[in-house]
Each structure stands twice: as structure tokens, then as C-alpha cells.
Amino acid sequence: METGNPQNERRDCAVVIVGAGPCGLMLAIELGRRGISTVVLEERAAPSRFPSANATQARTMEHYRRLGFAEKVRAQGLPPDYPTDIAYFTRYTRHELARFSLPSSREARMIVRTLSGSWSAAELPHRVSQIFVEDVLRAEAGALAPVKLLPGWRMRAVRDVGYGVEVDAERSDGRQFVVLRAGFAVGADGGGSPTRKSLGYNLMGERGAERDFMGGRMFAIHLRSARLYDAMPHPRAWMYWTVNRDRRAFMASVNGRDEFTFHTQLNRDEHPNQISDAQARAMFQQAFGARLDVEIIGRSTWTAGYTLVAEKFQRGRVFLGGDAVHLFTPAGGLGYNTAVEDAVNLGWKLAAALKGWGGAALLGSYEFERQAIARRNTAYARGFADSLGLFVPPAELEDDGPAGEAARKLTGDHFNYHARFEFNIPGITFGGRYDGSPVIVSDGTAPPKDVPNEYVPTACPGGRAPHLWLGDDRSLYDALGFEFTLLRLGARPADAAPFEAAAQALKIPLATVDAADAEARDLYDADLALIRPDQIVAWRGNSADDAKAVLRRAVGRE
Ligand SMILES: Cc1cc2nc3c(=O)[nH]c(=O)nc-3n(C[C@H](O)[C@H](O)[C@H](O)COP(=O)(O)OP(=O)(O)OC[C@H]3O[C@@H](n4cnc5c(N)ncnc54)[C@H](O)[C@@H]3O)c2cc1C
């Protein structure tokens, strides 16, 4: 890749992002916060108001906290005292089979300070519809002076010209056309990604898995009913599932008052384009188990059964992130969260390259690090979909009498297990690792086993910096610098001077932060740890003797 601009051409911006979904918006925020001029093209003139993702994982919330807007996100969606339970029913007005009780957003804010082990974190998950999260992301990106959001503009072509990129963009109504010149382009343009297609990259893996549920064509209704809660004889929940032999479904509460999204799998003889509103309401009522008139706000179709990852995430100056490079079956709630972490990983690296302190290997590490995570996370989601969707409801499930009761007990046992398997996932959320990455300095120790439901805090380089609450009740993450941080651990701080001198010589922004507690020293099992801007441990050790080599490696200049 050429680094100069031999044509001495005027650039419109440093980075063009295609797509203003969660990935594109988060990347714009990461870049804008670093002063990188960024244009975001979004073909929709107005954002989609159809709720899709419902779960913001704890790690994503930690990144929102790092950027200063976690509280804005936590204030969105359900009321602060609304429980985020996951509950399973034969039909919504009939038998409750299983329930996993989880805290309201108000409780989550307090509980997180008392947790340790698997849930030692700065933030807990937040159950909120993607439309509300995107509103916050859009406002945050739009408020940054270096970021220009262009809704109603479609990318038509991306060309890597060696010293930069050219992006053809036209207004979605076809009335204006421009060629944008930039240093880099990023396709965050969703599952159909025109950017990925223009690079000729395929999505590899499984498409079209068939299951009793969550494997096939899905039909979704965004509905309104002020009477739904009154008509349901069960405690409130965030996510409601039905298990029966003719209408399996899930429904998420959108605002805790009167809006819900209802998703059901279509039978072979049901075709999305031929479903009238009356038929859509009948599907809902079949799952509800009673007549309830609902207003249909919107409808949508999607496919469950994807476990797909792109063969490449980058070519030259063009990068891909989010659904453009990984498609999930949304069990576990990982698609948007993985998309956000792609943006977090790429954002600081692009900025470092543009500012000159990031080396060639740094940009190359994006694909290495994120493709492995995409494979891991899509595989976990597939496992959840199997546990959920391969379960075939017993024939007697809805019968009165002992046979029905036994069938409900068996089904309840399965879903009580399943709910904790799918929705208590600190291992997935916090345990993603970049072992073997060219910009991680291994210390030869082995990381804990990667399992979905348990996270073992470790400063073994390549993973999330272990979290702790500092003496003044501050999160360690609030104390870290915005770029690299040298963490000095324990009561007798090690000499930071070699790192500070090397960082200055290499023009790498580095903050030195002390965590004097013995607990912090024990947690990190080292006197020093180098934390990346994305809060990943790049290196740990007891001496700063190799400071220059460590820093050069961590920013891809070796
Ligand atoms: C029913 C359902 C439930 C889900 N639940 C969850 C969940 O609980 N948790 C979770 O993590 N994920 C969930 N997901 C997945 C989540 O919705 C996606 O993974 C997420 O939206 C991906 O974000 P993205 O930014 O990569 O892509 P998108 O959100 O698809 O955004 C891409 C954007 O690019 C724009 N675009 C496309 N082409 C062009 C072009 N040529 N020019 C300009 N703009 C263009 C599009 O208009 C779009 O706005 C769910 C998905 C579904 C369907």
C-alpha cells in the first residue's frame, strides 16, 4: 500500500464510511473523536424504524461508557424499573413454562458495582431496541465536527487507487452525483454489502439451516396494543417466547407500554408477500392464545439459519465491518454487538495509520483479529439456535392432566436451562481474544478456556483488560487514557520512564495510570500492563526494559 499521495490530490475527507447502521455510526464516532474527517454515506433518507436487535451486550455498553454515552443508551427503551426477564409460554395467555429473571436498568446500574468473577464489569447488558440505540449513535456522531453524515446518499462504486480511494456517491433520488476522494473506505453496508460484493468476497459457512424454530423464513410484526399487558396473566418480561406445535414465536417489549415486536417462523405454505394484515394478526393471536386486536405499525421478513463469515475483511485501503462480513442467526443477540466491536477495533487503527504512528501491520491486524471473533461468535449463535430450535415440543404439551403436566415440566426444564445458556453469556461478551495477533506481545501464558457462560478475568495479553472498581468507586476504565495506557499496578509503582520516552519518540499517545491496590496487582499478575485504546491488553510484564520494542510491536511497526 502506498502511503503518500503522489498526485497531490485534494482529499474530501480521510475516511468514507458506507452505511449508517450501528457499525458505520460507531466507527464514525471512534474516528470523529480522534479528529479524523469522516463522511458517512447512508442510502436511506430516514432511518429504519423497524426494531430488529433488542440486546446490547455488556461489552458494548462498556465501549459506550468509554465514549461517554452509556447512560444515554441505558435511559432508552424500557422504563427504568421494567424487569428484563426472559420467559417461555405455551401461548402468551396460557401456561408459563420457564423464566430467567434479570434486573431492570435501574437495578443493573447498582448491581454491577457489587459483582465479581464472571460479571466483574463496568456495565451490565441493556435490553433495548436497536432503533433507540441508533438514535443515540446518530446524535453522537452528528455532534462531532469532523463527521459528516449524508443520509439519502448511495455509494455506487469504490475504487482503491493506491494512494487513496475514490467513492462514487449519488443521491438516492439520482439527482446529484459526486466522487469523494479519501484515504480509506469502509463498507459497513449490511448483509447485502455492495462494498463486499465489489471486492469480490464471498460469505462462507452455513446458509439455510432448517430447524423447528429459528431456522427458516421469519415474519416480524411491529405492533401496538395498550391492552396486551392486561390480557396476559403473567408477570412482565422483556422477551416472551412461545413453545407449541403450531405457532412458535418470540416477542420483545419495545417501550414497556404498548409497543412490541413479534417474530414467528413461516410454515412452508406461508409466503411473506401474500400475508394480509388480517392473517398477520391471526398469527399473533395463535401465539397469544386469545383474541386481542393489535395495530400493525410495520412488518418485515428475515432469514434465520445463517452462520456466515466473509473470506476477507480488507483489500488495500478498503475495509469491511459488521453484517457486511458476518451474518448471524440472532440467537444470543450478537450481530449488532459484533458489528460495534469491529468498529471499535478498526477505529483507532485507522486513526493511528492516518496520524502516522500506526504501522502497516496494525491495519493488517484488523482482519486477523476480527475474522476469528466473527467465526467464534457466529458459531456460538448457531449453538444457541440449535438448543432453541431443535427442541421439538411434545405432543401433549398443551393437554390438561398428568401427561400435559409432565410435558410442560420437561419443556420448562429445557428452557430454564436454555435461557441461562443463551442469555447469561459473560464468556462470550468479555472473553473474546486476539491471541496470535501480530500486534499482541504474548507473555507465554495460556488464556482460560473459551466458554460462553463463564468469564475468567485475566490480563494474559490479547484479551479485555480485567475490570475493577477503584477505591473511590470509580471504574478502572474511567481512569484509562483514550489511546494507549501504561497501567502501573501495586503499591510500589514500577518505572514508567522507558515507556514514556519510547512513546514520545514514536509519537504514540500514552497515558500512565496507577492502580495501587494489591487487588489490582493480583488481578493483572504483573507490575505493568500496556492497554490498547480498545481496552485490550497488548503486553504485561514486570520491567520496562523492552519498552520500545513492545510499543513498536503494539502499533504494528515491527
Ligand atoms: C430479528 C432480528 C433480531 C436481532 N437481534 C439482535 C440482537 O438482539 N443483538 C444483536 O447484536 N444483533 C441482533 N440482530 C442483528 C443486527 O440487527 C445487525 O447485526 C446489525 O444491524 C448490523 O449492523 P451493521 O451496521 O453492520 O449493518 P446494518 O444495520 O444493516 O446497516 C447497514 C446500513 O448500510 C446502508 N447501505 C447499504 N448499502 C448502501 C449503499 N450502497 N450506500 C449507502 N448506504 C448503504 C443500509 O441502508 C443500512 O442502513 C438482529 C437482527 C434481526 C433481523
The ligand as a Gaussian input file, in Angstrom:
#p B3LYP/6-31G(d) Opt

LIG

0 1
 C      -34.927000     -10.022000      14.155000
 C      -33.534000      -9.624000      14.432000
 C      -33.124000      -9.534000      15.741000
 C      -31.830000      -9.176000      16.024000
 N      -31.432000      -9.098000      17.323000
 C      -30.171000      -8.780000      17.618000
 C      -29.762000      -8.618000      18.972000
 O      -30.554000      -8.750000      19.902000
 N      -28.468000      -8.305000      19.217000
 C      -27.587000      -8.145000      18.205000
 O      -26.406000      -7.902000      18.495000
 N      -27.949000      -8.210000      16.909000
 C      -29.212000      -8.528000      16.585000
 N      -29.607000      -8.563000      15.287000
 C      -28.638000      -8.246000      14.218000
 C      -28.476000      -6.739000      13.982000
 O      -29.704000      -6.156000      13.657000
 C      -27.443000      -6.495000      12.878000
 O      -26.345000      -7.346000      13.111000
 C      -26.962000      -5.044000      12.802000
 O      -27.940000      -4.179000      12.339000
 C      -25.734000      -4.931000      11.901000
 O      -25.297000      -3.594000      11.859000
 P      -24.490000      -3.059000      10.605000
 O      -24.205000      -1.629000      10.909000
 O      -23.360000      -3.955000      10.307000
 O      -25.484000      -3.197000       9.367000
 P      -26.917000      -2.564000       9.119000
 O      -27.622000      -2.304000      10.377000
 O      -27.575000      -3.462000       8.120000
 O      -26.597000      -1.169000       8.418000
 C      -26.110000      -1.094000       7.117000
 C      -26.526000       0.235000       6.514000
 O      -25.896000       0.380000       5.242000
 C      -26.813000       1.043000       4.384000
 N      -26.401000       0.787000       2.982000
 C      -26.445000      -0.389000       2.316000
 N      -25.981000      -0.221000       1.058000
 C      -25.628000       1.087000       0.936000
 C      -25.083000       1.872000      -0.135000
 N      -24.801000       1.346000      -1.340000
 N      -24.845000       3.186000       0.096000
 C      -25.127000       3.754000       1.297000
 N      -25.667000       3.053000       2.322000
 C      -25.905000       1.736000       2.155000
 C      -28.161000       0.443000       4.761000
 O      -29.227000       1.285000       4.367000
 C      -28.039000       0.334000       6.266000
 O      -28.548000       1.456000       6.950000
 C      -30.914000      -8.912000      14.968000
 C      -31.342000      -8.990000      13.645000
 C      -32.640000      -9.349000      13.370000
 C      -33.097000      -9.437000      11.950000

